[in-house]
Amino acid sequence: MPELEITFTEQDAELLERVRQQEGLATLQQAAEWLVKRRLRLGTRRLTGRDRALYVVHNSSRS
């Protein structure tokens, strides 16, 4: 999966630090990823009425 470096404001970093500690994550990047995945899961649940797993989709057509 491609790595994306995200820059945070001081307020974002404070929020992500709380999430990081609460969820036992190692970095702010992991906390941001956790929040994005959580949001996607909740949105999917609202759309489909079910929980859905999130998987990495590898694009084999690219060289």
Summary of the structure (lengths in Angstrom):
residues: 63
radius of gyration: 14.4
end to end distance: 14.6
largest distance: 40.0
contacts: 108
relative contact order: 0.11
helix: 56%
strand: 0%
